[in-house]
Amino acid sequence: MVAGRRPGRRTNIALLVLLVGCFVSGCAAFGVGRAPESRLVTIAHGAAGLGILVLAPWKTVIARRGLRRPRGHTVGIVFAVALAVSLLAGLAHSTFGRLEVGTVTALTVHVAAAVAAVPFAVSHVARRRQRLRPGDVSRRVVLRAAGLGAVAALAYAAQDAITLVADLPGARRRETGSYQVGSGRPAGMPVTQWFTNRVPRIDLATYRLEVSGSDGRALHLTHGDLVAMDSVVDESAVLDCTGGWWAEQVWRGVRLATLLGMPQQGSITVHSVTGYTRRFPAEEAAVLLLATHVGGAPLSPGHGGPVRLVAPGRRGFWWVKWVDQVSVEPSPSWVQPPFPLQ
């Protein structure tokens, strides 16, 4: 299809394009939480992965030829194994649900294997560079590439159809690819946090929330101060975790606009006692909620108590847990890593 009569460099180039597409769409899937964008990203990610599987027979022929040559193959073999594990784990998650052994899920394996494959992929590509030639952008090659894309899209549609007809768990995924766990039952939600975090011990008697507005004035609020405010509201919102699950709960708390007003510029920084930090556009003060309760009960430590952020429409890593500081900063909200480093 893409390889022609004898699989070779064009197959490798097609695989490289698909691999880059998988990596980029996978990163985007972690950051996009609203439909229809999240659905489009999920489809692109799945189709790119299935496209790699479509080309696997041609790549196998190339690999066999390469293994007969007297040169080191360790990097390529490790890369191939990591890629295969990632693809199979991703296929299992998208078809059979949130599979887990202990605290390790199929999605965790999918992501971990993909990340582990990156340095080996870079090394493999650098050692076996595929240079573009004028013929690589010919009408025939473009048609073959379009054909590969169509086959990958059909494979994705076929997978969706099979899961639907067979009533497999994959048919009940959210548009982000996550599965419902614990909606309306806060105790049923998994206790998860960013991989650099651990659940801290916080003494309610000494806990203080520091709120600094754009006017330079600061508030120091206890947990009791927040709970007793007249402006406390209840809001139903979906927490969609990048760990592959989602849950809709009723959260109770105070909107940031109540504490900060509506900042006219800059951004809002929300900081955790663990050092974890996320920055938001100033205009989101009206929708962001500092929650003290969920489902009518105080937040548990594992779910972010005593105070966590509720960020409707954003993926779970934006929902900062164990909040101890909120401030208005002059820097724009995009001045931060796309994913937390702390």
Residue pairs with C-beta under 8 A, 6 or more apart in sequence:
1 54
1 58
1 144
1 147
1 148
1 151
2 10
2 11
2 14
2 55
2 58
2 141
2 144
2 145
2 147
2 148
3 10
3 11
3 14
3 55
3 58
4 10
4 144
7 58
7 59
7 61
7 62
8 62
9 130
10 136
10 141
10 144
11 55
11 58
11 59
11 62
12 59
12 62
12 128
12 130
13 130
13 132
13 136
14 55
14 145
14 148
15 52
15 55
15 59
16 125
16 130
18 48
18 49
18 51
18 52
18 55
18 152
19 52
19 83
19 121
21 44
21 48
22 45
22 48
22 49
22 52
22 114
23 114
23 118
25 41
25 44
25 45
25 48
26 45
26 111
26 114
27 338
27 339
28 41
28 45
29 38
29 41
29 42
29 45
29 176
29 177
30 242
30 315
30 317
30 339
31 315
31 338
31 339
32 38
32 41
32 176
32 315
33 176
33 240
33 313
33 314
33 315
33 318
34 313
35 175
36 175
38 175
38 176
39 175
42 175
42 176
42 177
43 156
46 90
46 94
46 156
46 159
47 149
47 152
47 153
47 155
47 156
48 152
49 87
49 90
49 91
50 152
50 155
50 156
50 159
51 148
51 149
51 151
51 152
51 155
52 83
52 87
53 87
53 155
54 148
54 151
54 152
54 155
55 148
63 76
63 80
66 73
66 76
67 73
75 120
75 123
75 124
75 127
76 120
76 124
78 120
79 117
79 120
79 121
79 123
79 124
82 113
82 114
82 116
82 117
82 120
83 113
83 114
83 117
83 121
85 109
85 113
86 109
86 110
86 111
86 113
86 114
86 117
89 106
89 107
89 109
89 110
89 113
90 106
90 107
90 110
91 159
92 99
92 106
93 99
93 105
93 106
93 107
93 110
93 177
93 244
94 159
94 163
94 170
94 173
94 177
95 159
95 163
95 168
95 169
95 170
96 106
96 168
96 169
96 170
97 168
97 169
97 170
97 179
98 105
98 106
98 107
98 169
98 179
98 181
98 244
98 245
99 105
99 106
100 106
105 243
105 244
106 244
107 243
107 244
108 243
135 141
159 170
160 170
160 171
162 168
163 169
163 170
163 171
164 171
169 179
172 179
172 180
173 179
174 180
174 240
174 246
176 240
176 246
176 315
177 244
178 240
178 241
178 244
178 245
178 246
179 244
179 245
179 246
180 245
180 246
180 247
181 188
181 189
181 190
181 245
181 246
181 247
182 188
182 189
182 190
182 245
182 247
183 246
183 247
183 248
183 249
184 248
184 249
184 295
185 295
186 247
186 249
186 294
186 295
186 297
186 300
186 303
187 300
188 247
189 239
189 245
189 247
189 249
189 303
190 241
190 243
190 245
191 199
191 300
191 302
191 303
192 241
192 243
192 316
193 199
193 321
194 276
194 317
194 340
196 276
196 340
196 341
196 342
197 272
197 274
197 276
197 321
198 274
199 301
199 302
200 273
200 274
200 301
200 322
201 301
202 273
202 301
202 305
202 306
202 322
204 223
204 306
207 222
207 223
207 306
207 324
208 220
208 221
208 222
208 324
209 219
209 220
209 221
209 222
209 223
209 226
209 290
209 307
209 323
209 324
209 325
209 326
210 218
210 219
210 220
210 324
210 325
210 326
210 327
211 218
211 219
211 220
211 221
211 259
211 260
211 325
211 326
211 327
212 218
212 219
212 325
212 326
212 327
212 328
213 259
213 260
213 261
213 263
213 327
213 328
214 260
214 261
214 263
214 264
214 265
214 266
214 328
219 259
223 292
223 306
223 307
226 232
226 253
226 254
226 290
226 292
226 307
227 292
227 293
229 254
229 258
231 254
231 255
231 258
232 252
232 253
232 254
233 252
233 253
233 254
233 255
233 289
234 250
234 251
234 252
235 250
235 251
235 252
235 289
235 310
235 312
236 248
236 249
236 250
236 251
237 248
237 249
237 251
237 289
237 310
237 312
238 246
238 247
238 248
238 312
239 246
239 247
239 248
239 249
239 310
239 316
239 319
240 246
240 315
240 316
241 315
241 316
242 315
242 316
242 317
243 316
249 294
249 295
250 294
250 295
250 296
251 289
251 291
251 293
251 294
251 310
252 291
252 292
252 293
252 294
252 296
253 289
253 290
253 291
253 292
253 293
253 307
253 310
254 289
254 290
255 285
255 286
255 287
255 288
255 289
255 290
256 268
256 284
256 285
256 286
256 288
256 289
256 290
256 326
257 285
257 286
259 290
259 326
260 268
260 285
260 326
260 328
261 285
262 282
262 283
262 285
262 286
263 282
263 285
263 328
264 282
265 282
265 330
266 282
266 328
266 329
266 330
266 331
266 332
267 279
267 280
267 281
267 282
267 328
267 329
267 331
267 332
267 333
267 335
268 279
268 280
268 281
268 282
268 284
268 285
268 288
268 326
268 327
268 328
268 329
268 333
269 277
269 278
269 279
269 280
269 325
269 326
269 327
269 328
269 329
270 277
270 278
270 279
270 280
270 288
270 309
270 320
270 323
270 325
270 326
271 277
271 320
271 323
271 324
271 325
271 326
271 327
272 320
272 321
272 322
272 323
272 324
273 322
273 323
273 324
274 321
274 322
274 342
275 342
276 320
276 321
276 340
276 342
277 320
277 336
277 340
277 342
278 309
278 317
278 318
278 320
278 336
278 340
279 329
279 331
279 333
279 335
279 336
280 288
280 311
280 318
280 333
281 332
281 333
282 328
282 333
284 311
287 311
287 312
288 309
288 310
288 311
289 309
289 310
289 312
290 307
290 308
290 309
290 310
290 323
290 326
291 299
291 304
291 307
291 308
291 309
291 310
292 298
292 299
292 305
292 306
292 307
293 299
294 303
298 305
298 306
299 305
299 306
299 307
299 308
303 321
304 319
304 320
304 321
304 322
304 323
305 322
306 322
307 322
307 323
307 324
308 319
308 320
308 321
308 322
308 323
309 318
309 319
309 320
309 321
309 323
310 319
311 318
311 319
317 339
317 340
